[in-house]
Amino acid sequence: MYPQTDPYDSGYLDVGDGHELYYAQYGNPNGEAAVYVHGGPGGGCSYNEQRYFDPHYFRVILFDQRGAGKSKPYACTDHNSIRHLVNDLEMLRHHLDIARWNLVGGSWGSALSLFYALEHPQFVKRMLLRGIFLADLEGSLHIIEDGGANRYRDDYFAQYRDLVPEDERQQGLVRPYYRLLTQGTEEQALEAATRFHLWDKAIANYNIDQQGLTEIANNREDNLAISRLFFHFVVNEYSADNKIHLLSGQDTLKDIPLDIVHGQEDYICPVANAGA
């Protein structure tokens, strides 16, 4: 990891529909442009991601997608879709006057990077993707429902699952959690958001990050974006058609160098995704 530095530029970009994206630029203003595409959806940047890049060589662009992190309004699902996020990336590139850039993304960020590259291949120099996710419902249910990632850490899954009464989860957890996060009271939404984020964090690392779990439990408001937006996309955006679209774009992407890094023990995004 390279040393932490301050951004040389930051601000908000109005992308319409009442949304403003927060972005920050680090490193060499005249360097090789690389944009980091965070996961989630709703995960936001920690802004430590700049440390992945050599600040002498790269012009590093970090930004929070609609509703995530420092972008406004926080945790907002209105006018928030794959199409909107692809358009936002292109607006950001244009706003920063970048002719072509490199895309670096992980998990949901890998899918969004692919969606963008298929739409705007002429503006993409290279891609580095980590933990492949294909924006499909099956991939999402792997962490939402019983029988998926919970076989690795069922004790953490149970605290998430048990928020929904047993008689209400016969058809699964997607709809009950979606209702709590988007239509519940403030307390219900915060409790659901925290329980899901605790479960998600428990499987995000091979070795459980206990400090991270404590921070999630103690800062409930910060959990709303990643949980609400994730379920919003599951219900309204993710489908088998997305997977087909992303995997059928080989001709469009054939001239773009693409490197994939995927952990064999990735509990959130199974390594089989990288071989698809």
C-alpha atoms as an extended CHARMM CRD file, in Angstrom:
* protein
*
       276  EXT
         1         1  MET       CA              0.0000000000        0.0000000000        0.0000000000  PROA      1               0.0000000000
         2         2  TYR       CA              1.2810000000        3.4340000000       -0.9230000000  PROA      2               0.0000000000
         3         3  PRO       CA              1.2520000000        6.2770000000        1.6500000000  PROA      3               0.0000000000
         4         4  GLN       CA             -1.9590000000        8.1430000000        2.4020000000  PROA      4               0.0000000000
         5         5  THR       CA             -2.1300000000       11.5400000000        0.6850000000  PROA      5               0.0000000000
         6         6  ASP       CA             -4.6220000000       14.3790000000        0.4720000000  PROA      6               0.0000000000
         7         7  PRO       CA             -6.6400000000       14.8530000000       -2.7140000000  PROA      7               0.0000000000
         8         8  TYR       CA             -5.4170000000       17.5730000000       -5.0370000000  PROA      8               0.0000000000
         9         9  ASP       CA             -9.0050000000       18.0780000000       -6.2070000000  PROA      9               0.0000000000
        10        10  SER       CA            -12.4570000000       17.1310000000       -4.9300000000  PROA      10              0.0000000000
        11        11  GLY       CA            -16.0300000000       18.2130000000       -5.3290000000  PROA      11              0.0000000000
        12        12  TYR       CA            -19.5870000000       17.3240000000       -6.2280000000  PROA      12              0.0000000000
        13        13  LEU       CA            -20.9250000000       16.6030000000       -9.7100000000  PROA      13              0.0000000000
        14        14  ASP       CA            -24.6200000000       17.1890000000      -10.3930000000  PROA      14              0.0000000000
        15        15  VAL       CA            -25.7550000000       14.1840000000      -12.4420000000  PROA      15              0.0000000000
        16        16  GLY       CA            -29.4350000000       15.0830000000      -12.4830000000  PROA      16              0.0000000000
        17        17  ASP       CA            -32.5180000000       13.6080000000      -10.8180000000  PROA      17              0.0000000000
        18        18  GLY       CA            -31.5250000000       15.3900000000       -7.5990000000  PROA      18              0.0000000000
        19        19  HSD       CA            -28.3000000000       13.3650000000       -7.2500000000  PROA      19              0.0000000000
        20        20  GLU       CA            -24.8150000000       14.7580000000       -6.6990000000  PROA      20              0.0000000000
        21        21  LEU       CA            -21.7330000000       12.5340000000       -6.8320000000  PROA      21              0.0000000000
        22        22  TYR       CA            -18.7980000000       13.1860000000       -4.5520000000  PROA      22              0.0000000000
        23        23  TYR       CA            -15.4120000000       12.6070000000       -6.1670000000  PROA      23              0.0000000000
        24        24  ALA       CA            -11.7700000000       13.1420000000       -5.2340000000  PROA      24              0.0000000000
        25        25  GLN       CA             -8.5530000000       13.0130000000       -7.2720000000  PROA      25              0.0000000000
        26        26  TYR       CA             -5.1810000000       11.8890000000       -5.9550000000  PROA      26              0.0000000000
        27        27  GLY       CA             -1.6680000000       11.3650000000       -7.1990000000  PROA      27              0.0000000000
        28        28  ASN       CA             -0.2620000000       12.8250000000      -10.4010000000  PROA      28              0.0000000000
        29        29  PRO       CA             -2.6410000000       15.2490000000      -12.2040000000  PROA      29              0.0000000000
        30        30  ASN       CA             -0.8300000000       14.4550000000      -15.4580000000  PROA      30              0.0000000000
        31        31  GLY       CA             -0.5340000000       10.7280000000      -14.7990000000  PROA      31              0.0000000000
        32        32  GLU       CA             -2.3050000000        7.6740000000      -16.1490000000  PROA      32              0.0000000000
        33        33  ALA       CA             -5.9990000000        8.1060000000      -15.2860000000  PROA      33              0.0000000000
        34        34  ALA       CA             -7.4970000000        5.2730000000      -13.2270000000  PROA      34              0.0000000000
        35        35  VAL       CA            -10.9880000000        5.3220000000      -11.7330000000  PROA      35              0.0000000000
        36        36  TYR       CA            -11.8520000000        3.0680000000       -8.8010000000  PROA      36              0.0000000000
        37        37  VAL       CA            -15.3870000000        1.6270000000       -8.9730000000  PROA      37              0.0000000000
        38        38  HSD       CA            -16.5410000000        0.5820000000       -5.5050000000  PROA      38              0.0000000000
        39        39  GLY       CA            -18.7360000000       -2.3360000000       -4.5840000000  PROA      39              0.0000000000
        40        40  GLY       CA            -22.0620000000       -2.7050000000       -2.8860000000  PROA      40              0.0000000000
        41        41  PRO       CA            -24.1240000000       -1.2710000000       -4.4460000000  PROA      41              0.0000000000
        42        42  GLY       CA            -24.0780000000        1.4260000000       -1.8150000000  PROA      42              0.0000000000
        43        43  GLY       CA            -20.6900000000        0.4850000000       -0.3790000000  PROA      43              0.0000000000
        44        44  GLY       CA            -19.0580000000        3.8460000000       -1.0460000000  PROA      44              0.0000000000
        45        45  CYS       CA            -15.3270000000        4.4710000000       -0.9090000000  PROA      45              0.0000000000
        46        46  SER       CA            -13.2470000000        4.4290000000        2.2520000000  PROA      46              0.0000000000
        47        47  TYR       CA            -10.8060000000        6.7370000000        0.4280000000  PROA      47              0.0000000000
        48        48  ASN       CA             -7.9930000000        4.4430000000        1.4580000000  PROA      48              0.0000000000
        49        49  GLU       CA             -8.3650000000        2.9400000000       -2.0210000000  PROA      49              0.0000000000
        50        50  GLN       CA             -6.0110000000        5.6190000000       -3.3140000000  PROA      50              0.0000000000
        51        51  ARG       CA             -3.2300000000        3.6500000000       -1.6140000000  PROA      51              0.0000000000
        52        52  TYR       CA             -3.5430000000        0.8600000000       -4.1710000000  PROA      52              0.0000000000
        53        53  PHE       CA             -2.0590000000        3.1640000000       -6.8040000000  PROA      53              0.0000000000
        54        54  ASP       CA              1.4530000000        4.5780000000       -7.2840000000  PROA      54              0.0000000000
        55        55  PRO       CA              0.7890000000        8.3220000000       -6.7550000000  PROA      55              0.0000000000
        56        56  HSD       CA              3.7130000000        9.2980000000       -8.9670000000  PROA      56              0.0000000000
        57        57  TYR       CA              2.3830000000        7.3660000000      -11.9490000000  PROA      57              0.0000000000
        58        58  PHE       CA             -1.3980000000        7.4460000000      -11.6210000000  PROA      58              0.0000000000
        59        59  ARG       CA             -4.0730000000       10.1090000000      -11.6310000000  PROA      59              0.0000000000
        60        60  VAL       CA             -6.4510000000        8.3530000000       -9.2470000000  PROA      60              0.0000000000
        61        61  ILE       CA            -10.1810000000        9.1220000000       -9.3060000000  PROA      61              0.0000000000
        62        62  LEU       CA            -12.3380000000        7.9130000000       -6.4340000000  PROA      62              0.0000000000
        63        63  PHE       CA            -16.0660000000        8.5820000000       -6.2940000000  PROA      63              0.0000000000
        64        64  ASP       CA            -19.1930000000        7.4830000000       -4.4660000000  PROA      64              0.0000000000
        65        65  GLN       CA            -22.0180000000        6.1280000000       -6.6160000000  PROA      65              0.0000000000
        66        66  ARG       CA            -25.5620000000        7.4720000000       -6.3070000000  PROA      66              0.0000000000
        67        67  GLY       CA            -26.8460000000        7.2420000000       -2.7530000000  PROA      67              0.0000000000
        68        68  ALA       CA            -23.5240000000        5.9620000000       -1.3810000000  PROA      68              0.0000000000
        69        69  GLY       CA            -20.8530000000        7.4470000000        0.8560000000  PROA      69              0.0000000000
        70        70  LYS       CA            -20.5810000000       11.2170000000        0.5940000000  PROA      70              0.0000000000
        71        71  SER       CA            -22.8260000000       11.4790000000       -2.4590000000  PROA      71              0.0000000000
        72        72  LYS       CA            -26.1930000000       13.1580000000       -1.9890000000  PROA      72              0.0000000000
        73        73  PRO       CA            -28.9190000000       12.3360000000       -1.1150000000  PROA      73              0.0000000000
        74        74  TYR       CA            -27.6850000000        9.5380000000        1.1230000000  PROA      74              0.0000000000
        75        75  ALA       CA            -29.1460000000        6.0300000000        0.7080000000  PROA      75              0.0000000000
        76        76  CYS       CA            -31.5610000000        7.2630000000       -1.9650000000  PROA      76              0.0000000000
        77        77  THR       CA            -33.0460000000        4.6240000000       -4.2860000000  PROA      77              0.0000000000
        78        78  ASP       CA            -34.9260000000        7.0460000000       -6.5520000000  PROA      78              0.0000000000
        79        79  HSD       CA            -33.5090000000        7.2410000000      -10.0970000000  PROA      79              0.0000000000
        80        80  ASN       CA            -30.8830000000        4.7080000000       -9.0820000000  PROA      80              0.0000000000
        81        81  SER       CA            -30.2880000000        1.9050000000      -11.5710000000  PROA      81              0.0000000000
        82        82  ILE       CA            -27.5290000000        0.2820000000      -13.5950000000  PROA      82              0.0000000000
        83        83  ARG       CA            -28.3050000000        2.6100000000      -16.4850000000  PROA      83              0.0000000000
        84        84  HSD       CA            -28.0560000000        5.6680000000      -14.2350000000  PROA      84              0.0000000000
        85        85  LEU       CA            -24.7340000000        4.5400000000      -12.7640000000  PROA      85              0.0000000000
        86        86  VAL       CA            -23.2130000000        3.8570000000      -16.1960000000  PROA      86              0.0000000000
        87        87  ASN       CA            -24.2940000000        7.3250000000      -17.3450000000  PROA      87              0.0000000000
        88        88  ASP       CA            -22.8550000000        8.8420000000      -14.1600000000  PROA      88              0.0000000000
        89        89  LEU       CA            -19.4470000000        7.3020000000      -14.8470000000  PROA      89              0.0000000000
        90        90  GLU       CA            -19.4550000000        8.7800000000      -18.3360000000  PROA      90              0.0000000000
        91        91  MET       CA            -20.5150000000       12.1900000000      -17.0060000000  PROA      91              0.0000000000
        92        92  LEU       CA            -17.6570000000       12.0590000000      -14.5070000000  PROA      92              0.0000000000
        93        93  ARG       CA            -15.1300000000       11.2060000000      -17.2260000000  PROA      93              0.0000000000
        94        94  HSD       CA            -16.3750000000       14.1050000000      -19.3230000000  PROA      94              0.0000000000
        95        95  HSD       CA            -16.4240000000       16.4780000000      -16.3440000000  PROA      95              0.0000000000
        96        96  LEU       CA            -12.8000000000       15.6570000000      -15.5240000000  PROA      96              0.0000000000
        97        97  ASP       CA            -11.7860000000       16.0010000000      -19.1890000000  PROA      97              0.0000000000
        98        98  ILE       CA            -10.2840000000       12.5120000000      -19.4180000000  PROA      98              0.0000000000
        99        99  ALA       CA             -9.9280000000       11.1130000000      -22.9420000000  PROA      99              0.0000000000
       100       100  ARG       CA             -9.5080000000        7.4690000000      -21.8640000000  PROA      100             0.0000000000
       101       101  TRP       CA             -9.1280000000        5.8710000000      -18.4700000000  PROA      101             0.0000000000
       102       102  ASN       CA             -8.4280000000        2.5990000000      -16.7050000000  PROA      102             0.0000000000
       103       103  LEU       CA            -11.2060000000        0.9180000000      -14.7010000000  PROA      103             0.0000000000
       104       104  VAL       CA            -10.4590000000       -0.8070000000      -11.3890000000  PROA      104             0.0000000000
       105       105  GLY       CA            -13.4140000000       -2.4390000000       -9.6380000000  PROA      105             0.0000000000
       106       106  GLY       CA            -14.3160000000       -5.2200000000       -7.2470000000  PROA      106             0.0000000000
       107       107  SER       CA            -17.4660000000       -7.2330000000       -6.5160000000  PROA      107             0.0000000000
       108       108  TRP       CA            -20.4030000000       -5.0650000000       -7.6760000000  PROA      108             0.0000000000
       109       109  GLY       CA            -17.7210000000       -2.6640000000       -8.9470000000  PROA      109             0.0000000000
       110       110  SER       CA            -16.5170000000       -5.3610000000      -11.3560000000  PROA      110             0.0000000000
       111       111  ALA       CA            -20.0210000000       -5.6630000000      -12.8330000000  PROA      111             0.0000000000
       112       112  LEU       CA            -20.4830000000       -1.9070000000      -13.1510000000  PROA      112             0.0000000000
       113       113  SER       CA            -17.0620000000       -1.6050000000      -14.8030000000  PROA      113             0.0000000000
       114       114  LEU       CA            -18.1030000000       -4.2250000000      -17.3680000000  PROA      114             0.0000000000
       115       115  PHE       CA            -21.4530000000       -2.5430000000      -18.0100000000  PROA      115             0.0000000000
       116       116  TYR       CA            -19.6370000000        0.7560000000      -18.6000000000  PROA      116             0.0000000000
       117       117  ALA       CA            -16.9890000000       -0.7930000000      -20.8470000000  PROA      117             0.0000000000
       118       118  LEU       CA            -19.6410000000       -2.4780000000      -23.0070000000  PROA      118             0.0000000000
       119       119  GLU       CA            -21.4260000000        0.8600000000      -23.4040000000  PROA      119             0.0000000000
       120       120  HSD       CA            -18.3150000000        3.0060000000      -23.8960000000  PROA      120             0.0000000000
       121       121  PRO       CA            -15.4050000000        0.7670000000      -24.9950000000  PROA      121             0.0000000000
       122       122  GLN       CA            -13.6930000000        3.6250000000      -26.8310000000  PROA      122             0.0000000000
       123       123  PHE       CA            -12.9780000000        5.3690000000      -23.5150000000  PROA      123             0.0000000000
       124       124  VAL       CA            -11.5110000000        2.3540000000      -21.6850000000  PROA      124             0.0000000000
       125       125  LYS       CA             -7.7680000000        1.6380000000      -21.8570000000  PROA      125             0.0000000000
       126       126  ARG       CA             -7.5580000000       -1.3200000000      -19.4940000000  PROA      126             0.0000000000
       127       127  MET       CA             -9.5070000000       -3.0510000000      -16.7200000000  PROA      127             0.0000000000
       128       128  LEU       CA             -8.4310000000       -4.6670000000      -13.4760000000  PROA      128             0.0000000000
       129       129  LEU       CA            -11.3190000000       -6.5050000000      -11.8210000000  PROA      129             0.0000000000
       130       130  ARG       CA            -11.3910000000       -8.2530000000       -8.4460000000  PROA      130             0.0000000000
       131       131  GLY       CA            -13.9980000000      -10.6560000000       -7.1010000000  PROA      131             0.0000000000
       132       132  ILE       CA            -16.1850000000      -11.0140000000      -10.1950000000  PROA      132             0.0000000000
       133       133  PHE       CA            -19.9280000000      -10.4850000000       -9.7880000000  PROA      133             0.0000000000
       134       134  LEU       CA            -22.2930000000      -10.5890000000      -12.7700000000  PROA      134             0.0000000000
       135       135  ALA       CA            -25.2740000000       -8.5770000000      -11.4420000000  PROA      135             0.0000000000
       136       136  ASP       CA            -27.5160000000      -11.6340000000      -11.4950000000  PROA      136             0.0000000000
       137       137  LEU       CA            -30.1760000000      -12.6690000000       -9.0300000000  PROA      137             0.0000000000
       138       138  GLU       CA            -28.5840000000      -16.0550000000       -8.4010000000  PROA      138             0.0000000000
       139       139  GLY       CA            -25.3300000000      -14.4020000000       -7.3450000000  PROA      139             0.0000000000
       140       140  SER       CA            -27.1930000000      -12.1140000000       -4.9660000000  PROA      140             0.0000000000
       141       141  LEU       CA            -29.2150000000      -14.8870000000       -3.3620000000  PROA      141             0.0000000000
       142       142  HSD       CA            -25.9370000000      -16.6230000000       -2.5450000000  PROA      142             0.0000000000
       143       143  ILE       CA            -25.4820000000      -14.1930000000        0.3440000000  PROA      143             0.0000000000
       144       144  ILE       CA            -29.1330000000      -13.3510000000        1.0600000000  PROA      144             0.0000000000
       145       145  GLU       CA            -30.6950000000      -16.7610000000        1.4660000000  PROA      145             0.0000000000
       146       146  ASP       CA            -30.0870000000      -19.9730000000        3.3720000000  PROA      146             0.0000000000
       147       147  GLY       CA            -28.0190000000      -22.5230000000        1.4660000000  PROA      147             0.0000000000
       148       148  GLY       CA            -25.4120000000      -20.1330000000        0.1030000000  PROA      148             0.0000000000
       149       149  ALA       CA            -22.6110000000      -18.3610000000        1.8940000000  PROA      149             0.0000000000
       150       150  ASN       CA            -24.1480000000      -19.1690000000        5.2830000000  PROA      150             0.0000000000
       151       151  ARG       CA            -22.6670000000      -22.6590000000        5.0990000000  PROA      151             0.0000000000
       152       152  TYR       CA            -19.3400000000      -20.9920000000        5.9360000000  PROA      152             0.0000000000
       153       153  ARG       CA            -20.4880000000      -18.8310000000        8.8650000000  PROA      153             0.0000000000
       154       154  ASP       CA            -23.9970000000      -19.7710000000        9.8450000000  PROA      154             0.0000000000
       155       155  ASP       CA            -23.8050000000      -18.1670000000       13.3020000000  PROA      155             0.0000000000
       156       156  TYR       CA            -23.4270000000      -14.7180000000       11.7360000000  PROA      156             0.0000000000
       157       157  PHE       CA            -26.1190000000      -15.5280000000        9.1820000000  PROA      157             0.0000000000
       158       158  ALA       CA            -28.5680000000      -16.4450000000       11.9660000000  PROA      158             0.0000000000
       159       159  GLN       CA            -28.5600000000      -12.9650000000       13.5510000000  PROA      159             0.0000000000
       160       160  TYR       CA            -29.4140000000      -11.5320000000       10.1300000000  PROA      160             0.0000000000
       161       161  ARG       CA            -32.0400000000      -14.1680000000        9.2710000000  PROA      161             0.0000000000
       162       162  ASP       CA            -33.7950000000      -14.1110000000       12.6320000000  PROA      162             0.0000000000
       163       163  LEU       CA            -34.8970000000      -10.4870000000       12.3110000000  PROA      163             0.0000000000
       164       164  VAL       CA            -37.6470000000      -11.8640000000       10.0710000000  PROA      164             0.0000000000
       165       165  PRO       CA            -40.1390000000      -14.1030000000       11.9630000000  PROA      165             0.0000000000
       166       166  GLU       CA            -40.0310000000      -17.7070000000       10.8410000000  PROA      166             0.0000000000
       167       167  ASP       CA            -43.5600000000      -17.6530000000        9.4350000000  PROA      167             0.0000000000
       168       168  GLU       CA            -42.6750000000      -14.6380000000        7.2740000000  PROA      168             0.0000000000
       169       169  ARG       CA            -39.5610000000      -16.1050000000        5.6690000000  PROA      169             0.0000000000
       170       170  GLN       CA            -41.0770000000      -19.1140000000        3.9700000000  PROA      170             0.0000000000
       171       171  GLN       CA            -40.6460000000      -17.3810000000        0.5990000000  PROA      171             0.0000000000
       172       172  GLY       CA            -37.1800000000      -16.1490000000        1.4530000000  PROA      172             0.0000000000
       173       173  LEU       CA            -35.6130000000      -13.0350000000        2.9590000000  PROA      173             0.0000000000
       174       174  VAL       CA            -35.4620000000      -10.7230000000       -0.0540000000  PROA      174             0.0000000000
       175       175  ARG       CA            -38.9350000000       -9.2230000000        0.1570000000  PROA      175             0.0000000000
       176       176  PRO       CA            -39.1350000000       -8.9210000000        3.9740000000  PROA      176             0.0000000000
       177       177  TYR       CA            -35.7760000000       -7.1400000000        4.1160000000  PROA      177             0.0000000000
       178       178  TYR       CA            -36.6310000000       -4.9410000000        1.1480000000  PROA      178             0.0000000000
       179       179  ARG       CA            -39.8410000000       -3.8440000000        2.8790000000  PROA      179             0.0000000000
       180       180  LEU       CA            -38.0640000000       -3.0970000000        6.1540000000  PROA      180             0.0000000000
       181       181  LEU       CA            -35.3140000000       -1.1160000000        4.4280000000  PROA      181             0.0000000000
       182       182  THR       CA            -37.5490000000        0.9140000000        2.1000000000  PROA      182             0.0000000000
       183       183  GLN       CA            -40.9460000000        1.0760000000        3.8190000000  PROA      183             0.0000000000
       184       184  GLY       CA            -40.2350000000        0.4140000000        7.4920000000  PROA      184             0.0000000000
       185       185  THR       CA            -39.9270000000        2.9400000000       10.2920000000  PROA      185             0.0000000000
       186       186  GLU       CA            -36.5600000000        4.5760000000       10.8110000000  PROA      186             0.0000000000
       187       187  GLU       CA            -35.7820000000        2.1510000000       13.6270000000  PROA      187             0.0000000000
       188       188  GLN       CA            -36.8230000000       -0.8780000000       11.5610000000  PROA      188             0.0000000000
       189       189  ALA       CA            -34.7140000000        0.2650000000        8.6200000000  PROA      189             0.0000000000
       190       190  LEU       CA            -31.6440000000        0.8820000000       10.7750000000  PROA      190             0.0000000000
       191       191  GLU       CA            -31.9710000000       -2.4710000000       12.5200000000  PROA      191             0.0000000000
       192       192  ALA       CA            -32.3540000000       -4.3270000000        9.2160000000  PROA      192             0.0000000000
       193       193  ALA       CA            -29.4710000000       -2.3940000000        7.6750000000  PROA      193             0.0000000000
       194       194  THR       CA            -27.1830000000       -3.1610000000       10.5980000000  PROA      194             0.0000000000
       195       195  ARG       CA            -28.0050000000       -6.8600000000       10.7290000000  PROA      195             0.0000000000
       196       196  PHE       CA            -27.4310000000       -7.3140000000        7.0090000000  PROA      196             0.0000000000
       197       197  HSD       CA            -24.1780000000       -5.3300000000        7.0370000000  PROA      197             0.0000000000
       198       198  LEU       CA            -22.8630000000       -7.3490000000        9.9860000000  PROA      198             0.0000000000
       199       199  TRP       CA            -23.5510000000      -10.5500000000        8.0560000000  PROA      199             0.0000000000
       200       200  ASP       CA            -22.0240000000       -9.1320000000        4.8610000000  PROA      200             0.0000000000
       201       201  LYS       CA            -18.9010000000       -7.9940000000        6.7320000000  PROA      201             0.0000000000
       202       202  ALA       CA            -18.5480000000      -11.3860000000        8.4370000000  PROA      202             0.0000000000
       203       203  ILE       CA            -18.0460000000      -13.0560000000        5.0460000000  PROA      203             0.0000000000
       204       204  ALA       CA            -16.1010000000      -10.2220000000        3.4050000000  PROA      204             0.0000000000
       205       205  ASN       CA            -12.7610000000      -11.4530000000        4.7650000000  PROA      205             0.0000000000
       206       206  TYR       CA            -11.3230000000      -14.9250000000        5.2330000000  PROA      206             0.0000000000
       207       207  ASN       CA            -10.3360000000      -13.9020000000        8.7740000000  PROA      207             0.0000000000
       208       208  ILE       CA            -13.2300000000      -12.1600000000       10.5090000000  PROA      208             0.0000000000
       209       209  ASP       CA            -12.6130000000       -8.4530000000       11.0690000000  PROA      209             0.0000000000
       210       210  GLN       CA            -13.8760000000       -8.0750000000       14.6420000000  PROA      210             0.0000000000
       211       211  GLN       CA            -13.0030000000       -4.3730000000       14.7950000000  PROA      211             0.0000000000
       212       212  GLY       CA            -14.9700000000       -3.8010000000       11.6170000000  PROA      212             0.0000000000
       213       213  LEU       CA            -17.9820000000       -5.6240000000       13.0550000000  PROA      213             0.0000000000
       214       214  THR       CA            -17.8440000000       -3.4600000000       16.1870000000  PROA      214             0.0000000000
       215       215  GLU       CA            -17.7620000000       -0.2890000000       14.0970000000  PROA      215             0.0000000000
       216       216  ILE       CA            -20.7930000000       -1.4570000000       12.1170000000  PROA      216             0.0000000000
       217       217  ALA       CA            -22.7390000000       -2.1960000000       15.3020000000  PROA      217             0.0000000000
       218       218  ASN       CA            -21.8450000000        1.1930000000       16.7980000000  PROA      218             0.0000000000
       219       219  ASN       CA            -22.5880000000        3.3090000000       13.6940000000  PROA      219             0.0000000000
       220       220  ARG       CA            -25.9820000000        2.1380000000       12.5330000000  PROA      220             0.0000000000
       221       221  GLU       CA            -26.7490000000        5.1290000000       10.2820000000  PROA      221             0.0000000000
       222       222  ASP       CA            -23.6830000000        4.3130000000        8.1860000000  PROA      222             0.0000000000
       223       223  ASN       CA            -25.1720000000        0.9240000000        7.2930000000  PROA      223             0.0000000000
       224       224  LEU       CA            -28.2590000000        2.2420000000        5.5550000000  PROA      224             0.0000000000
       225       225  ALA       CA            -26.8150000000        2.8910000000        2.0860000000  PROA      225             0.0000000000
       226       226  ILE       CA            -25.0820000000       -0.4310000000        1.5420000000  PROA      226             0.0000000000
       227       227  SER       CA            -28.0680000000       -2.4370000000        2.8000000000  PROA      227             0.0000000000
       228       228  ARG       CA            -30.9370000000       -0.4460000000        1.2740000000  PROA      228             0.0000000000
       229       229  LEU       CA            -29.2700000000       -0.0030000000       -2.1130000000  PROA      229             0.0000000000
       230       230  PHE       CA            -28.1810000000       -3.6310000000       -2.2690000000  PROA      230             0.0000000000
       231       231  PHE       CA            -31.7380000000       -4.9100000000       -1.7760000000  PROA      231             0.0000000000
       232       232  HSD       CA            -33.0780000000       -2.2250000000       -4.1130000000  PROA      232             0.0000000000
       233       233  PHE       CA            -30.8400000000       -3.5240000000       -6.8830000000  PROA      233             0.0000000000
       234       234  VAL       CA            -31.6590000000       -7.1450000000       -6.0950000000  PROA      234             0.0000000000
       235       235  VAL       CA            -35.3920000000       -6.4860000000       -6.4130000000  PROA      235             0.0000000000
       236       236  ASN       CA            -35.3280000000       -4.0390000000       -9.3090000000  PROA      236             0.0000000000
       237       237  GLU       CA            -32.1350000000       -4.5380000000      -11.3220000000  PROA      237             0.0000000000
       238       238  TYR       CA            -30.4320000000       -7.9060000000      -10.9850000000  PROA      238             0.0000000000
       239       239  SER       CA            -31.4000000000      -10.6600000000      -13.4170000000  PROA      239             0.0000000000
       240       240  ALA       CA            -30.0960000000      -13.5780000000      -15.4560000000  PROA      240             0.0000000000
       241       241  ASP       CA            -30.2050000000      -11.2820000000      -18.4870000000  PROA      241             0.0000000000
       242       242  ASN       CA            -27.4610000000       -9.1450000000      -16.9330000000  PROA      242             0.0000000000
       243       243  LYS       CA            -25.1680000000      -12.1600000000      -16.7030000000  PROA      243             0.0000000000
       244       244  ILE       CA            -25.8810000000      -13.0920000000      -20.3190000000  PROA      244             0.0000000000
       245       245  HSD       CA            -25.2300000000       -9.5080000000      -21.4190000000  PROA      245             0.0000000000
       246       246  LEU       CA            -21.9190000000       -9.2520000000      -19.5950000000  PROA      246             0.0000000000
       247       247  LEU       CA            -20.6760000000      -12.6480000000      -20.7690000000  PROA      247             0.0000000000
       248       248  SER       CA            -21.7020000000      -12.1010000000      -24.3940000000  PROA      248             0.0000000000
       249       249  GLY       CA            -19.6950000000       -8.9020000000      -24.8050000000  PROA      249             0.0000000000
       250       250  GLN       CA            -16.4060000000      -10.5210000000      -25.7900000000  PROA      250             0.0000000000
       251       251  ASP       CA            -16.3210000000       -8.9630000000      -29.2480000000  PROA      251             0.0000000000
       252       252  THR       CA            -16.9180000000       -5.4910000000      -27.8350000000  PROA      252             0.0000000000
       253       253  LEU       CA            -14.1810000000       -5.8950000000      -25.2090000000  PROA      253             0.0000000000
       254       254  LYS       CA            -11.6720000000       -7.8990000000      -27.2570000000  PROA      254             0.0000000000
       255       255  ASP       CA             -9.2730000000       -4.9620000000      -27.6810000000  PROA      255             0.0000000000
       256       256  ILE       CA             -9.3300000000       -3.9400000000      -23.9930000000  PROA      256             0.0000000000
       257       257  PRO       CA             -6.6960000000       -5.6480000000      -21.7890000000  PROA      257             0.0000000000
       258       258  LEU       CA             -8.4720000000       -7.2350000000      -18.8370000000  PROA      258             0.0000000000
       259       259  ASP       CA             -6.9030000000       -8.7220000000      -15.7070000000  PROA      259             0.0000000000
       260       260  ILE       CA             -8.9340000000      -10.5970000000      -13.0930000000  PROA      260             0.0000000000
       261       261  VAL       CA             -7.9510000000      -11.2330000000       -9.4670000000  PROA      261             0.0000000000
       262       262  HSD       CA            -10.2280000000      -13.5720000000       -7.5270000000  PROA      262             0.0000000000
       263       263  GLY       CA             -9.7230000000      -15.2290000000       -4.1580000000  PROA      263             0.0000000000
       264       264  GLN       CA            -10.2920000000      -18.9750000000       -4.0780000000  PROA      264             0.0000000000
       265       265  GLU       CA            -12.0080000000      -18.5990000000       -0.6920000000  PROA      265             0.0000000000
       266       266  ASP       CA            -14.1500000000      -15.5910000000       -1.6580000000  PROA      266             0.0000000000
       267       267  TYR       CA            -17.3870000000      -16.2020000000        0.2770000000  PROA      267             0.0000000000
       268       268  ILE       CA            -19.3450000000      -13.3200000000       -1.2800000000  PROA      268             0.0000000000
       269       269  CYS       CA            -18.4940000000      -13.7950000000       -4.9560000000  PROA      269             0.0000000000
       270       270  PRO       CA            -17.7430000000      -17.4730000000       -5.6830000000  PROA      270             0.0000000000
       271       271  VAL       CA            -14.5370000000      -18.0150000000       -7.6510000000  PROA      271             0.0000000000
       272       272  ALA       CA            -16.5570000000      -19.8030000000      -10.3590000000  PROA      272             0.0000000000
       273       273  ASN       CA            -17.7620000000      -16.3460000000      -11.4540000000  PROA      273             0.0000000000
       274       274  ALA       CA            -14.2640000000      -15.5290000000      -12.6750000000  PROA      274             0.0000000000
       275       275  GLY       CA            -14.2540000000      -18.5750000000      -14.9370000000  PROA      275             0.0000000000
       276       276  ALA       CA            -17.6280000000      -17.8700000000      -16.4730000000  PROA      276             0.0000000000
